[in-house]
Amino acid sequence: MNVSPKSTLRNLLIFTFCIIAIPWLGIGLDLGRGADPHDQNNSLGWLLFIVTPLVVSLLLRAFAGDGWKDAGFKPAFKGNGRWYLFALLFHPVSILLIILLGFVFGATFVPEISTTKFALIGQAILVMFIPSLIKNIFEEFAWRGYLAPKMQSVVRNPLVGHVLVGIIWLTWHLPYYLVLLPPAILENATSLSFGLFMLMGLLGIIPTAIVYGELRALTNSVWPAVLIHITANVFFDALVAQKFFSFPNPTAELIFSPALFGIVVIALNLAVGIWLYQKRMQGAQNA
């Protein structure tokens, strides 16, 4: 079934409105019934924040004419082994390289390098893997499974399409940063002021959307995006949980943090995203 650009645009607007409004509605209901929005086990805000993008995208595909042709459900392993390997290794390698770069410049401290420390990090990764897999299936099958291909079908410039996906993706993150994220977790994770942390974190989402979106486009599957998102979450969170690195001051952290908000990370993701786009365009011209 062919879907008209007008219908796709209408559904994109519906998707965007729902994913922005519904989590805030859940937070409002939490506050109205006296529940703590920070409590993931008893918060409608948390629940609606996680499930709304995927549920809305599935409803639009099933009942609003979007169909399933570009859903990217199949793993598409054939011919895409290098991109799966890239998805597996990109974040762990880049995180370690950025920590090493900060160490060379005296901006990052690594207090302990030992087999015990690495064993603890490995255990933390294993513990975090399944929850991250579940979370990122919900997230990526909405953003790269639905929004990215639909946006690319109505926007002529692929990079502009990725940026628009990133803007919508960062808007969806606002209730997380402003309300749902427990203050104690934020205090343990960064020494930056809340305003700077949120600003840089939101800016960092846009180049990340380019990288993940290009992996989706290169493979015609959502699963590489799921994999790269998992590795980003579990590897970085495991290093933070085990206090593998630290910074002498907020400026050093702003520049050399391997988190999404670090300036070096933002620049690297932007460069890699553009490189992936160029690789895809070259492949299309040679086909």
C-alpha positions in Angstrom: 0.0 0.0 0.0 1.4 3.4 -1.0 1.1 6.1 1.6 0.8 9.7 0.5 3.3 12.3 1.8 0.3 14.2 3.2 -0.8 11.2 5.3 2.7 10.6 6.5 3.1 14.2 7.5 -0.2 14.1 9.4 0.9 11.0 11.2 4.3 12.5 12.1 2.5 15.4 13.7 0.2 13.1 15.6 3.2 11.0 16.8 5.1 14.2 17.8 2.2 15.6 19.7 1.5 12.4 21.6 5.1 11.6 22.6 5.5 15.2 23.9 2.1 15.5 25.7 1.3 12.1 27.1 4.4 11.7 29.4 3.6 15.2 30.9 0.0 14.0 31.4 1.3 11.1 33.3 3.5 13.3 35.5 0.4 15.5 36.1 -1.6 12.5 37.2 1.3 11.5 39.5 1.3 14.8 41.2 -2.5 14.9 41.4 -2.6 11.5 43.3 0.4 12.4 45.5 2.7 9.9 43.9 6.4 10.5 43.5 7.3 10.9 39.8 10.9 9.8 40.6 9.6 6.3 41.7 9.8 4.2 38.6 7.7 1.5 40.2 4.8 3.7 41.0 4.9 6.5 38.5 2.5 6.9 35.5 4.9 9.6 34.2 7.8 7.0 34.0 5.5 4.4 32.4 4.1 6.7 29.8 7.5 8.2 29.1 8.8 4.8 28.2 5.9 3.2 26.4 4.2 6.1 24.6 6.6 6.4 21.5 6.4 2.7 20.7 2.7 2.3 21.3 1.8 5.4 19.3 4.0 4.3 16.4 2.4 0.8 16.4 -1.1 2.3 16.4 -0.2 4.6 13.5 1.2 1.7 11.5 -1.8 -0.5 12.2 -4.7 2.0 12.0 -3.6 5.2 10.4 -2.3 3.9 7.1 1.5 3.9 7.8 1.8 0.1 7.2 4.7 -2.1 8.1 6.9 -2.1 5.0 9.6 0.2 6.5 9.4 -1.0 10.1 12.8 -2.7 10.0 11.8 -5.6 12.3 14.1 -8.1 10.5 17.7 -8.3 11.7 19.1 -8.2 8.1 22.3 -9.9 9.1 23.3 -10.7 5.5 25.8 -8.2 4.2 25.6 -6.1 7.3 28.1 -7.8 9.6 30.5 -4.9 9.6 27.7 -2.5 10.7 26.7 -4.8 13.6 30.3 -5.0 14.6 30.5 -1.2 14.4 27.3 -1.0 16.6 28.9 -3.3 19.2 32.2 -1.5 19.4 31.7 2.1 18.6 30.7 3.4 22.1 33.0 1.2 24.2 36.0 2.1 22.0 35.2 5.8 21.8 34.5 6.0 25.5 37.9 4.5 26.4 39.7 6.7 23.8 38.1 9.8 25.2 39.0 8.8 28.8 42.6 8.2 27.6 42.7 11.5 25.8 41.5 13.3 29.0 44.2 11.4 30.9 46.9 12.5 28.6 45.8 16.2 29.0 45.6 15.8 32.8 41.9 16.4 32.7 40.7 12.9 33.6 41.7 10.8 36.6 41.7 7.0 36.5 42.4 6.0 40.1 42.6 2.3 39.6 43.4 -0.1 36.8 43.3 -3.7 37.9 41.8 -7.0 37.0 39.5 -6.6 40.0 38.2 -3.3 38.7 37.6 -4.6 35.2 35.9 -7.7 36.6 33.5 -5.5 38.6 32.8 -3.4 35.4 32.1 -6.6 33.5 29.7 -7.8 36.2 27.9 -4.5 36.1 27.6 -4.7 32.3 26.0 -8.1 32.6 23.5 -7.0 35.2 22.5 -4.0 33.2 22.2 -5.7 29.8 18.7 -7.2 30.0 17.0 -4.0 31.4 18.8 -2.0 28.8 17.7 -4.4 26.0 14.1 -4.0 27.1 14.3 -0.3 27.4 16.0 0.2 24.1 13.6 -2.0 22.2 10.9 0.3 23.3 12.9 3.3 22.4 14.6 2.4 19.2 11.6 0.7 17.5 9.9 4.0 17.9 12.7 6.4 17.0 14.6 4.4 14.3 11.8 1.9 13.6 9.1 4.5 13.0 10.1 8.2 13.2 13.4 8.0 11.2 12.1 6.2 8.0 8.9 8.3 8.0 10.9 11.5 8.4 13.2 10.5 5.6 10.2 9.8 3.3 9.0 13.5 3.6 12.3 15.3 4.0 14.6 15.4 0.9 17.9 16.0 2.7 18.7 12.9 4.8 20.9 14.9 7.3 18.1 17.4 7.8 15.8 14.5 8.5 18.1 13.1 11.1 18.4 16.5 12.8 14.6 16.8 12.9 14.4 13.3 14.5 17.0 14.4 17.0 15.0 17.6 17.9 11.8 15.5 18.5 13.9 12.9 20.4 15.4 15.6 22.6 12.0 17.1 23.2 10.7 13.7 24.4 13.6 13.7 26.9 12.6 16.9 28.6 10.3 15.3 31.2 13.1 12.9 32.0 15.6 15.7 32.7 13.2 18.1 34.3 11.1 15.8 36.5 11.6 12.1 36.3 15.4 11.9 36.9 16.0 11.6 40.6 18.3 14.4 41.8 20.5 12.0 43.7 21.4 10.2 40.5 22.2 13.4 38.8 24.4 14.6 41.6 26.4 11.3 41.5 26.7 11.5 37.7 28.0 15.0 37.1 29.5 18.1 38.7 28.0 20.4 36.1 25.2 22.7 36.9 21.8 21.3 36.1 21.2 23.9 33.4 24.5 23.2 31.6 24.1 19.5 32.0 20.6 19.5 30.4 21.6 21.9 27.6 24.7 19.9 26.6 22.8 16.6 27.0 20.0 17.7 24.7 22.5 19.1 22.2 24.3 15.8 22.2 21.2 13.9 21.2 21.2 15.4 17.7 24.5 14.0 16.4 23.6 10.7 18.2 20.4 10.7 16.1 22.5 11.0 12.9 24.7 8.0 13.9 21.8 5.8 14.9 19.7 6.9 12.0 22.4 6.2 9.5 23.0 2.7 10.9 19.2 2.1 10.5 19.4 3.4 6.9 22.6 1.4 6.0 21.2 -1.9 7.2 17.4 -1.4 6.7 17.0 -2.8 10.2 16.4 -1.3 13.7 18.5 -3.9 15.5 21.9 -2.3 14.9 20.4 0.9 16.5 19.2 -1.2 19.4 22.6 -2.7 19.8 24.6 0.5 19.7 22.2 2.1 22.1 22.6 -0.8 24.6 26.4 -0.6 24.4 26.2 3.2 25.1 24.1 2.7 28.1 25.6 -0.3 29.8 29.3 0.4 29.2 29.1 4.0 30.3 26.8 3.3 33.3 29.1 0.4 34.4 32.1 2.7 34.4 30.2 5.4 36.4 28.9 2.8 38.8 32.4 1.5 39.5 33.9 5.1 39.6 36.4 4.2 36.9 37.2 7.9 36.1 36.7 11.4 37.6 37.5 15.0 36.7 39.3 17.7 38.7 36.7 20.4 37.8 33.5 21.0 35.8 35.4 22.4 32.8 37.4 19.3 32.3 34.2 17.2 32.6 32.4 19.4 30.1 35.2 18.8 27.5 36.4 15.3 28.2 33.4 13.5 29.7 32.7 10.3 27.7 29.0 10.9 28.4 26.6 12.3 25.7 27.1 15.9 26.9 30.9 16.0 26.5 32.2 18.4 23.9 34.6 15.8 22.5 31.8 13.2 22.3 29.4 15.6 20.5 32.1 16.4 17.9 33.0 12.8 17.5 29.4 11.7 17.0 28.8 14.4 14.5 31.9 13.5 12.5 31.0 9.8 12.6 27.4 10.4 11.6 28.4 12.4 8.6 31.0 9.7 7.7 28.3 7.1 7.8 26.0 9.2 5.7 28.8 9.6 3.1 29.4 5.9 3.1 25.8 5.3 2.4 25.6 7.8 -0.4 28.7 6.3 -2.0 27.2 2.8 -1.8 24.0 4.1 -3.4 26.0 5.7 -6.3 28.0 2.5 -6.8 24.9 0.2 -6.7 
